[in-house]
Amino acid sequence: MQNQEILKRVDETLKQVRPYLQADGGDIEVVELTDDNILKVRLTGACHGCPFSMQTLKAGVEQAIRRDIPEIKEVVAV
């Protein structure tokens, strides 16, 4: 599957997750999808630098993305 198709699916999943991040004053943006299907994201706003941001990323965002897009191997913050 092409990166553009995967990124479109990622965007749809992030639309579902984003309201939870925004409720706490944060947000998320996609930085890059690597050739080996590692999704690089940036947490912004209140999420940037929050002590719980890695937990949010792994338990919330990554879980939702991997559920909807099994081709994604990992979600990492940059």
ZAVO-294263 format. One record per atom (N, C-alpha, C): residue number from 0; residue in one letter; atom name; x negated, y negated, z negated. Coordinates in pm, whole numbers, always signed. Atoms other than C-alpha are relative to their C-alpha. Layout:
N
<rec NUM 'A' 'CA' <X Y Z>>
...
This chain:
78
<rec 0 'M' 'N' <-84 +118 +0>>
<rec 0 'M' 'CA' <+0 +0 +0>>
<rec 0 'M' 'C' <-88 -124 +0>>
<rec 1 'Q' 'N' <+81 +122 -11>>
<rec 1 'Q' 'CA' <-129 -343 +87>>
<rec 1 'Q' 'C' <+10 -84 -126>>
<rec 2 'N' 'N' <+4 +87 +117>>
<rec 2 'N' 'CA' <-230 -590 -180>>
<rec 2 'N' 'C' <+117 -97 -4>>
<rec 3 'Q' 'N' <-109 +99 -3>>
<rec 3 'Q' 'CA' <+35 -840 -66>>
<rec 3 'Q' 'C' <+130 +62 -51>>
<rec 4 'E' 'N' <-121 -68 +47>>
<rec 4 'E' 'CA' <+313 -587 -124>>
<rec 4 'E' 'C' <-6 +22 -150>>
<rec 5 'I' 'N' <+17 -24 +144>>
<rec 5 'I' 'CA' <+177 -497 -466>>
<rec 5 'I' 'C' <+15 -131 -75>>
<rec 6 'L' 'N' <-9 +130 +67>>
<rec 6 'L' 'CA' <+139 -863 -559>>
<rec 6 'L' 'C' <+143 -52 -4>>
<rec 7 'K' 'N' <-140 +40 -2>>
<rec 7 'K' 'CA' <+499 -928 -458>>
<rec 7 'K' 'C' <+76 +74 -111>>
<rec 8 'R' 'N' <-63 -80 +106>>
<rec 8 'R' 'CA' <+610 -646 -691>>
<rec 8 'R' 'C' <-47 -47 -138>>
<rec 9 'V' 'N' <+52 +53 +127>>
<rec 9 'V' 'CA' <+384 -782 -967>>
<rec 9 'V' 'C' <+75 -127 -36>>
<rec 10 'D' 'N' <-70 +126 +24>>
<rec 10 'D' 'CA' <+549 -1122 -929>>
<rec 10 'D' 'C' <+142 +26 -51>>
<rec 11 'E' 'N' <-135 -34 +44>>
<rec 11 'E' 'CA' <+894 -964 -967>>
<rec 11 'E' 'C' <+0 +47 -145>>
<rec 12 'T' 'N' <+9 -48 +138>>
<rec 12 'T' 'CA' <+788 -787 -1286>>
<rec 12 'T' 'C' <-34 -114 -95>>
<rec 13 'L' 'N' <+37 +114 +86>>
<rec 13 'L' 'CA' <+626 -1102 -1426>>
<rec 13 'L' 'C' <+119 -94 -23>>
<rec 14 'K' 'N' <-120 +82 +18>>
<rec 14 'K' 'CA' <+956 -1286 -1371>>
<rec 14 'K' 'C' <+84 +53 -116>>
<rec 15 'Q' 'N' <-74 -59 +112>>
<rec 15 'Q' 'CA' <+1108 -1043 -1622>>
<rec 15 'Q' 'C' <-72 -23 -132>>
<rec 16 'V' 'N' <+80 +13 +122>>
<rec 16 'V' 'CA' <+823 -1079 -1874>>
<rec 16 'V' 'C' <-19 -146 -40>>
<rec 17 'R' 'N' <+35 +141 +22>>
<rec 17 'R' 'CA' <+759 -1451 -1838>>
<rec 17 'R' 'C' <+89 -72 -103>>
<rec 18 'P' 'N' <-82 +72 +100>>
<rec 18 'P' 'CA' <+1062 -1574 -2043>>
<rec 18 'P' 'C' <-42 +28 -144>>
<rec 19 'Y' 'N' <+46 -32 +135>>
<rec 19 'Y' 'CA' <+926 -1395 -2350>>
<rec 19 'Y' 'C' <-126 -78 -35>>
<rec 20 'L' 'N' <+122 +77 +23>>
<rec 20 'L' 'CA' <+589 -1563 -2310>>
<rec 20 'L' 'C' <+33 -148 -15>>
<rec 21 'Q' 'N' <-36 +142 +2>>
<rec 21 'Q' 'CA' <+748 -1901 -2242>>
<rec 21 'Q' 'C' <+74 -37 -127>>
<rec 22 'A' 'N' <-71 +27 +125>>
<rec 22 'A' 'CA' <+966 -1871 -2552>>
<rec 22 'A' 'C' <-97 -33 -113>>
<rec 23 'D' 'N' <+104 +29 +99>>
<rec 23 'D' 'CA' <+642 -1882 -2752>>
<rec 23 'D' 'C' <-95 -109 +48>>
<rec 24 'G' 'N' <+81 +111 -49>>
<rec 24 'G' 'CA' <+501 -2170 -2547>>
<rec 24 'G' 'C' <-114 +41 +91>>
<rec 25 'G' 'N' <+107 -47 -87>>
<rec 25 'G' 'CA' <+282 -1960 -2318>>
<rec 25 'G' 'C' <+50 +35 +139>>
<rec 26 'D' 'N' <-34 -44 -135>>
<rec 26 'D' 'CA' <+276 -1827 -1965>>
<rec 26 'D' 'C' <-113 +90 +49>>
<rec 27 'I' 'N' <+100 -89 -60>>
<rec 27 'I' 'CA' <+81 -1597 -1736>>
<rec 27 'I' 'C' <-9 -30 +148>>
<rec 28 'E' 'N' <+19 +17 -145>>
<rec 28 'E' 'CA' <-67 -1635 -1389>>
<rec 28 'E' 'C' <-93 +109 +50>>
<rec 29 'V' 'N' <+84 -101 -65>>
<rec 29 'V' 'CA' <-217 -1381 -1153>>
<rec 29 'V' 'C' <-122 -69 +57>>
<rec 30 'V' 'N' <+125 +54 -52>>
<rec 30 'V' 'CA' <-581 -1447 -1072>>
<rec 30 'V' 'C' <-43 +81 +122>>
<rec 31 'E' 'N' <+51 -84 -110>>
<rec 31 'E' 'CA' <-671 -1149 -853>>
<rec 31 'E' 'C' <+49 +143 -18>>
<rec 32 'L' 'N' <-19 -144 -2>>
<rec 32 'L' 'CA' <-582 -795 -756>>
<rec 32 'L' 'C' <-121 +57 +71>>
<rec 33 'T' 'N' <+124 -51 -59>>
<rec 33 'T' 'CA' <-908 -610 -698>>
<rec 33 'T' 'C' <+30 +115 +95>>
<rec 34 'D' 'N' <-15 -109 -96>>
<rec 34 'D' 'CA' <-962 -347 -429>>
<rec 34 'D' 'C' <+29 +133 -68>>
<rec 35 'D' 'N' <-28 -125 +73>>
<rec 35 'D' 'CA' <-948 -77 -697>>
<rec 35 'D' 'C' <+122 -15 -92>>
<rec 36 'N' 'N' <-129 +19 +66>>
<rec 36 'N' 'CA' <-607 -205 -820>>
<rec 36 'N' 'C' <-8 -34 -149>>
<rec 37 'I' 'N' <+7 +60 +133>>
<rec 37 'I' 'CA' <-717 -386 -1135>>
<rec 37 'I' 'C' <+59 -140 +16>>
<rec 38 'L' 'N' <-66 +130 -8>>
<rec 38 'L' 'CA' <-490 -685 -1191>>
<rec 38 'L' 'C' <-63 -93 -103>>
<rec 39 'K' 'N' <+60 +100 +88>>
<rec 39 'K' 'CA' <-667 -989 -1334>>
<rec 39 'K' 'C' <+100 -114 -17>>
<rec 40 'V' 'N' <-96 +105 +32>>
<rec 40 'V' 'CA' <-444 -1241 -1509>>
<rec 40 'V' 'C' <-60 -99 -97>>
<rec 41 'R' 'N' <+42 +103 +95>>
<rec 41 'R' 'CA' <-483 -1559 -1708>>
<rec 41 'R' 'C' <+121 -36 -85>>
<rec 42 'L' 'N' <-103 +46 +93>>
<rec 42 'L' 'CA' <-276 -1628 -2016>>
<rec 42 'L' 'C' <-20 -149 -22>>
<rec 43 'T' 'N' <+11 +146 +10>>
<rec 43 'T' 'CA' <-199 -1999 -2043>>
<rec 43 'T' 'C' <+89 -52 -113>>
<rec 44 'G' 'N' <-80 +63 +104>>
<rec 44 'G' 'CA' <-40 -2242 -2286>>
<rec 44 'G' 'C' <-35 +56 -136>>
<rec 45 'A' 'N' <+22 -50 +136>>
<rec 45 'A' 'CA' <+6 -2114 -2640>>
<rec 45 'A' 'C' <-60 +140 +0>>
<rec 46 'C' 'N' <+56 -136 -8>>
<rec 46 'C' 'CA' <-93 -1763 -2523>>
<rec 46 'C' 'C' <-152 -2 +13>>
<rec 47 'H' 'N' <+145 +10 -18>>
<rec 47 'H' 'CA' <-443 -1880 -2433>>
<rec 47 'H' 'C' <-66 -19 -135>>
<rec 48 'G' 'N' <+71 +10 +127>>
<rec 48 'G' 'CA' <-663 -1814 -2732>>
<rec 48 'G' 'C' <+78 +47 -122>>
<rec 49 'C' 'N' <-80 -51 +112>>
<rec 49 'C' 'CA' <-381 -1674 -2946>>
<rec 49 'C' 'C' <-59 +132 -48>>
<rec 50 'P' 'N' <+58 -125 +52>>
<rec 50 'P' 'CA' <-505 -1397 -3179>>
<rec 50 'P' 'C' <+77 +125 +46>>
<rec 51 'F' 'N' <-82 -114 -43>>
<rec 51 'F' 'CA' <-220 -1176 -3055>>
<rec 51 'F' 'C' <+6 +15 +151>>
<rec 52 'S' 'N' <-12 +0 -146>>
<rec 52 'S' 'CA' <-277 -1242 -2685>>
<rec 52 'S' 'C' <-39 +134 +63>>
<rec 53 'M' 'N' <+40 -130 -56>>
<rec 53 'M' 'CA' <-457 -911 -2619>>
<rec 53 'M' 'C' <+108 +105 -26>>
<rec 54 'Q' 'N' <-109 -92 +29>>
<rec 54 'Q' 'CA' <-178 -721 -2791>>
<rec 54 'Q' 'C' <+117 -27 +94>>
<rec 55 'T' 'N' <-107 +38 -93>>
<rec 55 'T' 'CA' <+78 -914 -2584>>
<rec 55 'T' 'C' <-32 +51 +140>>
<rec 56 'L' 'N' <+40 -40 -134>>
<rec 56 'L' 'CA' <-118 -841 -2269>>
<rec 56 'L' 'C' <+12 +151 +18>>
<rec 57 'K' 'N' <+4 -146 -14>>
<rec 57 'K' 'CA' <-165 -467 -2329>>
<rec 57 'K' 'C' <+135 +64 -30>>
<rec 58 'A' 'N' <-124 -66 +41>>
<rec 58 'A' 'CA' <+159 -376 -2509>>
<rec 58 'A' 'C' <+121 -51 +76>>
<rec 59 'G' 'N' <-115 +57 -69>>
<rec 59 'G' 'CA' <+389 -608 -2319>>
<rec 59 'G' 'C' <-17 -6 +150>>
<rec 60 'V' 'N' <+18 +26 -142>>
<rec 60 'V' 'CA' <+262 -724 -1984>>
<rec 60 'V' 'C' <-49 +124 +75>>
<rec 61 'E' 'N' <+56 -115 -71>>
<rec 61 'E' 'CA' <+48 -425 -1885>>
<rec 61 'E' 'C' <+100 +116 +4>>
<rec 62 'Q' 'N' <-96 -110 +5>>
<rec 62 'Q' 'CA' <+311 -175 -1996>>
<rec 62 'Q' 'C' <+112 -22 +103>>
<rec 63 'A' 'N' <-107 +30 -97>>
<rec 63 'A' 'CA' <+582 -348 -1787>>
<rec 63 'A' 'C' <-50 +14 +143>>
<rec 64 'I' 'N' <+54 -6 -137>>
<rec 64 'I' 'CA' <+358 -379 -1481>>
<rec 64 'I' 'C' <-29 +144 +40>>
<rec 65 'R' 'N' <+33 -138 -34>>
<rec 65 'R' 'CA' <+235 -20 -1495>>
<rec 65 'R' 'C' <+125 +86 +13>>
<rec 66 'R' 'N' <-127 -71 -13>>
<rec 66 'R' 'CA' <+592 +103 -1542>>
<rec 66 'R' 'C' <+59 -24 +139>>
<rec 67 'D' 'N' <-62 +37 -127>>
<rec 67 'D' 'CA' <+711 -84 -1233>>
<rec 67 'D' 'C' <-91 +24 +120>>
<rec 68 'I' 'N' <+97 -11 -109>>
<rec 68 'I' 'CA' <+393 -58 -1025>>
<rec 68 'I' 'C' <-110 +96 -43>>
<rec 69 'P' 'N' <+98 -98 +50>>
<rec 69 'P' 'CA' <+208 +266 -1106>>
<rec 69 'P' 'C' <-135 -5 +73>>
<rec 70 'E' 'N' <+126 +14 -72>>
<rec 70 'E' 'CA' <-59 +181 -847>>
<rec 70 'E' 'C' <-100 -84 -77>>
<rec 71 'I' 'N' <+87 +85 +81>>
<rec 71 'I' 'CA' <-197 -79 -1091>>
<rec 71 'I' 'C' <-65 +87 -108>>
<rec 72 'K' 'N' <+73 -84 +96>>
<rec 72 'K' 'CA' <-468 +90 -1297>>
<rec 72 'K' 'C' <-15 -67 -136>>
<rec 73 'E' 'N' <+24 +72 +124>>
<rec 73 'E' 'CA' <-523 -182 -1554>>
<rec 73 'E' 'C' <+32 -148 +21>>
<rec 74 'V' 'N' <-21 +145 -2>>
<rec 74 'V' 'CA' <-432 -541 -1639>>
<rec 74 'V' 'C' <-102 -59 -98>>
<rec 75 'V' 'N' <+103 +60 +85>>
<rec 75 'V' 'CA' <-718 -753 -1774>>
<rec 75 'V' 'C' <+13 -152 +3>>
<rec 76 'A' 'N' <-2 +146 +10>>
<rec 76 'A' 'CA' <-736 -1113 -1894>>
<rec 76 'A' 'C' <-137 -54 +40>>
<rec 77 'V' 'N' <+125 +66 -39>>
<rec 77 'V' 'CA' <-997 -1341 -1741>>
<rec 77 'V' 'C' <+0 -143 -49>>
